[in-house]
């Protein structure tokens, strides 16, 4: 199975590279945008990373808190229904989230955006991030919040399963030593689940990076800006979804090349996640396990 996965990954990579070569090697005048390819793809790549990063920052603390509540605080009559609701939320199609964000959630945030724009008008730095507010609510911040809601069930479900697997004897030993429940969680649950939490967060980040329909519906396309509550900003999936059906020739190659950039970004993010998990796994090993075999005392 592992070999077949590598073969499929290699074939997808080969297809993207071959189809992207015309756009990557073309002169600026040959492209539909009239500018170099990297000048075209860099803003939408940054918009993708920014939208996904905000979503992860917003969703991770909430997901860990909800998972802890379900696994260690809530009684069974509460934790089971909440767990079912979390699982149901993970199964809702992204287009539903996108339609809700575009028609209801985004417009509902307009008063908040206007207040943020007024309050930050004289504050250096904030007046750039919270500049002129959109009148429709279809902004990068709205898309990020919708993405955070979408990936929240994924991270929560993974963290909940990991928290439940914490050895019971470790928890009871910490409580027997006089620890409070929160101290017990910090001393036993979090160290045990550390690798799993990182994996869950990276799984949610991968979903956020590749999300198409929700971002396409919520986000009003426009040039990349630092203003999170204004009109503008695009992401690679939304750019492809909006333009690919009518694209042909060089324009189609441009969009496939943008998809190749997204593929590389996702691959790099996953490699970094695996490296972090491996480092955490090594750090959690006992000192004796890190000694070379000839440096350990032999039994018998």
C-alpha positions in Angstrom: 0.0 0.0 0.0 2.8 2.4 0.9 4.5 1.8 -2.5 1.3 2.5 -4.4 0.8 5.7 -2.5 4.3 6.8 -3.5 3.6 5.9 -7.1 0.4 7.9 -7.2 2.2 10.9 -5.6 4.9 10.6 -8.2 2.4 10.5 -11.0 0.5 13.5 -9.7 3.8 15.4 -9.3 4.9 14.5 -12.8 1.6 15.6 -14.3 1.7 19.0 -12.5 5.3 19.6 -13.5 4.8 18.7 -17.2 1.6 20.9 -17.5 3.3 23.8 -15.6 6.4 24.0 -17.8 4.8 26.3 -20.4 3.8 28.9 -17.8 7.0 28.6 -15.8 9.2 29.2 -18.9 7.0 31.7 -20.7 7.9 35.4 -21.0 5.7 37.9 -19.1 4.0 39.1 -22.3 2.9 35.5 -23.1 1.0 35.1 -19.9 -2.6 36.3 -19.4 -1.6 38.6 -16.6 1.1 40.3 -18.6 3.6 39.9 -15.7 6.1 37.2 -14.6 4.5 34.1 -13.3 6.0 34.4 -9.8 4.6 38.0 -9.5 1.2 36.5 -10.3 1.4 33.4 -8.0 3.2 35.0 -5.0 0.2 37.1 -3.7 -2.3 34.3 -3.9 0.2 31.9 -2.3 0.7 34.4 0.6 -3.1 34.8 0.8 -3.4 31.0 1.1 -0.8 30.8 3.9 -2.2 33.8 5.8 -5.8 32.5 5.6 -4.8 29.0 6.8 -2.5 30.4 9.5 -5.3 32.6 11.0 -7.6 29.6 10.9 -5.2 27.4 12.7 -4.5 30.0 15.4 -8.2 30.5 16.0 -9.2 26.8 16.0 -6.4 25.0 17.8 -7.0 26.4 21.4 -10.7 25.9 21.1 -10.3 22.4 19.7 -7.9 21.3 22.5 -10.3 22.8 25.1 -13.3 21.1 23.7 -11.4 17.8 23.5 -10.3 18.1 27.1 -13.9 18.9 28.2 -15.2 15.8 26.4 -12.5 13.4 27.6 -11.8 14.6 31.2 -14.4 17.0 32.5 -17.9 16.3 31.1 -20.0 13.5 32.5 -20.9 10.7 30.1 -24.4 12.0 29.5 -22.9 15.2 28.2 -19.7 14.0 26.5 -21.3 11.5 24.3 -23.8 13.9 22.7 -21.1 16.6 22.3 -18.9 14.0 20.7 -21.6 13.0 18.2 -22.2 16.7 17.3 -18.5 17.2 16.7 -18.4 14.1 14.4 -21.5 15.5 12.5 -19.9 18.9 12.0 -16.9 17.2 10.4 -19.2 15.6 7.8 -20.9 18.9 6.7 -19.9 19.7 3.1 -17.7 22.7 2.7 -20.1 24.3 0.3 -22.6 24.6 3.1 -20.1 26.5 5.2 -19.3 28.7 2.3 -22.9 29.6 1.6 -23.5 30.3 5.3 -20.4 32.5 5.5 -21.3 34.4 2.4 -25.0 35.1 3.1 -25.2 35.2 6.9 -22.0 35.1 8.8 -20.0 37.6 6.7 -22.8 40.3 6.6 -23.3 39.8 10.4 -19.6 40.7 11.0 -19.8 44.0 9.2 -20.7 46.1 12.3 -17.7 44.5 14.1 -15.4 45.3 11.2 -16.6 48.9 11.1 -15.9 49.2 14.8 -12.4 47.7 14.4 -11.7 50.1 11.6 -12.8 53.1 13.7 -11.0 52.0 16.8 -7.7 51.3 15.0 -7.7 54.4 12.8 -5.1 56.2 14.9 -3.0 53.2 16.0 0.1 52.5 13.9 0.2 49.0 12.6 -3.4 48.2 13.5 -4.7 50.8 11.0 -3.0 48.7 8.3 -4.4 45.3 9.5 -7.8 46.8 10.2 -8.1 49.4 7.5 -11.2 50.3 5.6 -14.0 47.8 6.4 -15.8 45.9 3.7 -19.5 46.6 3.4 -20.3 42.9 2.5 -18.2 41.1 5.1 -16.6 39.0 2.4 -13.0 39.4 3.7 -10.0 37.4 4.4 -10.8 37.4 8.1 -14.3 36.1 7.5 -12.9 33.3 5.3 -10.3 32.5 8.0 -13.0 32.2 10.7 -15.1 30.0 8.5 -12.1 27.8 7.8 -11.4 27.7 11.6 -15.0 26.4 12.2 -14.6 23.8 9.4 -11.3 22.4 10.7 -12.4 22.6 14.4 -14.2 19.2 14.4 -11.2 17.5 12.7 -8.7 18.7 15.3 -11.1 18.1 18.2 -11.9 14.5 17.2 -8.2 13.6 16.8 -7.3 15.3 20.1 -10.2 13.6 22.0 -9.1 10.2 20.9 -5.5 10.8 21.9 -6.5 12.3 25.3 -8.7 9.2 26.0 -5.7 6.9 25.4 -3.6 8.4 28.2 -2.6 5.6 30.6 -5.1 5.5 33.5 -2.4 4.5 35.9 -0.4 7.7 35.1 -3.4 9.9 35.8 -4.3 8.1 39.0 -0.7 8.3 40.2 -0.6 12.1 39.6 -3.9 12.5 41.5 -2.7 10.3 44.3 0.3 12.6 44.8 -2.0 15.5 45.5 -2.2 17.1 42.1 -5.4 18.9 41.0 -7.1 17.7 37.9 -5.6 20.5 35.8 -2.1 19.7 37.2 -2.7 16.1 36.4 -3.6 17.0 32.8 -0.5 19.1 32.4 1.7 16.4 33.9 0.3 13.3 32.2 -2.2 14.0 29.4 -0.3 16.8 27.5 3.1 15.0 27.5 1.5 11.8 26.3 -0.6 13.5 23.6 2.0 16.0 22.4 2.8 14.2 19.2 -0.8 13.5 18.5 -1.8 17.2 19.0 0.9 18.2 16.5 -0.4 15.7 14.0 -4.0 16.8 14.5 -3.1 20.4 14.0 -1.2 19.6 10.8 -4.1 17.6 9.6 -6.3 20.6 10.1 -3.8 22.8 8.4 -3.7 20.6 5.4 -7.5 20.8 5.1 -7.3 24.6 5.4 -4.6 24.9 2.8 -6.5 22.9 0.2 -10.0 24.2 1.0 -11.7 25.5 -2.2 -15.5 26.0 -2.2 -15.9 27.7 1.2 -13.1 30.2 0.5 -14.3 30.7 -3.0 -17.8 31.6 -1.9 -16.8 33.7 1.1 -13.8 35.6 -0.2 -14.3 38.5 -2.6 -11.4 38.3 -5.1 -9.0 41.2 -5.3 -5.3 42.2 -5.0 -3.3 41.1 -1.9 -3.4 43.7 0.9 -2.5 43.7 4.6 -6.1 44.7 5.4 -7.8 41.7 6.9 -11.3 43.3 6.9 -11.3 44.9 3.5 -12.1 43.8 0.0 -9.3 41.9 -1.7 -6.9 38.9 -1.1 -7.1 35.6 -2.9 -6.0 32.0 -2.3 -4.7 29.5 -4.8 -7.6 27.0 -4.5 -10.2 29.9 -4.9 -8.2 31.2 -7.9 -8.2 27.8 -9.6 -11.9 27.2 -8.9 -13.0 30.5 -10.3 -10.9 30.5 -13.5 -10.2 26.9 -14.5 -13.6 26.0 -16.1 -13.1 28.7 -18.7 -9.3 28.5 -19.0 -7.4 27.0 -22.0 -4.0 27.1 -23.4 -1.5 29.3 -21.5 -4.1 30.3 -18.9 -4.8 26.7 -18.1 -1.0 26.1 -17.7 -0.8 29.1 -15.3 -3.5 27.7 -13.1 -1.9 24.2 -13.1 1.4 25.8 -12.2 -0.4 27.6 -9.3 -1.7 24.2 -8.2 1.9 22.9 -8.3 2.9 25.7 -6.0 0.1 24.7 -3.6 1.2 21.1 -3.9 4.8 22.0 -2.9 3.5 24.2 0.0 1.4 21.3 1.3 4.2 18.9 0.9 6.7 21.1 2.8 4.1 21.7 5.6 3.7 17.9 6.0 7.5 17.4 6.0 7.9 20.0 8.7 5.1 18.4 10.7 6.8 14.9 10.5 10.1 16.5 11.6 8.5 18.1 14.6 6.7 14.9 15.6 10.0 13.0 15.2 11.9 15.5 17.4 9.2 15.4 20.0 9.3 11.6 20.0 13.0 11.7 20.6 12.7 14.3 23.3 10.2 12.1 25.1 12.4 9.0 25.2 14.1 8.1 28.4 17.8 8.9 28.6 18.8 5.2 28.6 17.0 4.7 25.3 19.2 7.3 23.6 22.5 5.6 24.6 24.2 3.5 22.0 23.9 -0.3 22.6 27.5 -0.7 23.5 27.1 2.0 26.2 24.3 0.2 28.1 24.9 -2.3 30.9 24.1 -5.8 29.7 22.1 -8.1 31.9 23.3 -11.6 33.0 
